[in-house]
């Protein structure tokens, strides 16, 4: 009986409201559902040397937990805040995910062309 009370107290102290890692985990009689992560805009056409700010639908309290990655950093680099910088001609996928959730991933397709007026073919 004492162990059951201690386990109940531990569950109550660490639920999805106190730890984002527990989102979607049953705590007592309720379950918190995780929200699908999306990137906006989901596609972008850029020229070398330009920048585009991407955003997610992450709740305000979890935005600092979003991690950004470019599949082709030589085409477009992405900052920790989702600012994409076009650095070379080509295409890349920018992904965003929560640092605590490797299964939930959002993607955006980025196409980069040569800057106009630079004499580059």
C-alpha positions in Angstrom: 0.0 0.0 0.0 2.8 2.4 0.8 4.6 1.6 -2.5 1.4 2.3 -4.4 0.9 5.7 -2.7 4.6 6.6 -3.5 4.2 5.6 -7.1 1.0 7.6 -7.4 2.7 10.7 -5.9 5.7 10.3 -8.3 3.3 10.1 -11.3 1.5 13.2 -10.1 4.7 15.1 -9.7 6.0 14.3 -13.2 3.3 14.5 -15.8 3.1 16.0 -19.3 2.7 19.5 -17.9 6.0 19.4 -16.0 8.0 17.4 -18.5 7.4 17.7 -22.3 9.1 14.3 -22.6 5.9 12.8 -21.1 3.5 14.2 -23.6 1.3 11.4 -24.8 2.1 9.3 -21.8 -0.7 8.1 -19.6 -0.7 9.8 -16.1 -3.4 8.5 -13.9 -6.6 8.5 -15.9 -5.8 11.0 -18.5 -3.5 11.0 -21.6 -2.0 14.1 -23.2 -1.9 13.8 -27.0 1.1 15.1 -28.9 0.5 17.6 -31.7 2.0 17.1 -35.1 4.9 19.5 -35.8 4.7 21.5 -39.1 7.0 24.1 -40.7 5.8 27.2 -42.4 6.4 27.8 -45.3 6.6 24.2 -46.3 8.4 25.1 -49.5 10.6 28.0 -50.6 12.4 29.1 -53.7 15.5 31.2 -52.9 18.4 32.8 -54.6 22.0 32.3 -53.4 22.8 34.9 -50.7 19.2 35.4 -49.6 17.5 34.4 -46.3 14.1 33.0 -45.4 12.7 32.6 -41.8 11.0 29.3 -41.2 8.7 28.8 -38.2 6.9 25.9 -36.6 3.6 25.4 -34.9 5.4 24.4 -31.7 3.8 25.8 -28.6 5.5 28.9 -27.2 6.9 27.1 -24.2 8.5 24.4 -26.4 10.0 26.6 -29.2 13.4 26.6 -27.5 13.3 22.8 -27.8 13.0 22.8 -31.6 16.1 21.6 -33.4 16.7 22.5 -37.1 18.8 20.7 -39.7 19.6 21.0 -43.4 20.1 17.8 -45.4 22.4 19.7 -47.7 24.2 22.5 -45.8 26.2 23.4 -48.9 22.9 24.4 -50.5 21.2 26.0 -47.6 22.3 26.4 -44.0 19.8 26.8 -41.1 20.3 28.5 -37.8 19.1 27.3 -34.4 16.1 29.6 -34.8 15.0 28.4 -38.3 16.7 31.2 -40.4 17.7 29.6 -43.7 20.6 31.1 -45.7 20.9 30.0 -49.3 24.6 29.3 -50.0 24.7 27.2 -53.2 22.5 26.1 -56.1 20.5 23.0 -55.5 17.7 21.6 -53.4 17.6 20.6 -49.7 15.2 19.5 -47.0 15.1 21.4 -43.8 13.9 19.4 -40.9 12.6 20.5 -37.5 12.1 18.2 -34.5 11.8 18.5 -30.7 15.0 17.7 -28.9 13.1 15.3 -26.7 11.2 13.5 -29.5 13.0 11.9 -32.3 9.9 10.5 -33.9 8.1 13.8 -34.6 9.8 15.5 -37.6 8.5 18.2 -39.9 10.1 19.0 -43.3 10.3 21.9 -45.7 11.6 21.7 -49.3 14.0 24.5 -50.3 15.2 25.1 -53.9 18.1 27.5 -54.4 19.0 29.1 -57.7 21.9 31.4 -58.7 21.5 35.0 -57.7 20.4 37.2 -60.6 22.7 39.9 -61.9 25.9 38.3 -60.6 27.1 37.0 -64.0 26.9 33.4 -62.8 25.2 31.2 -65.4 
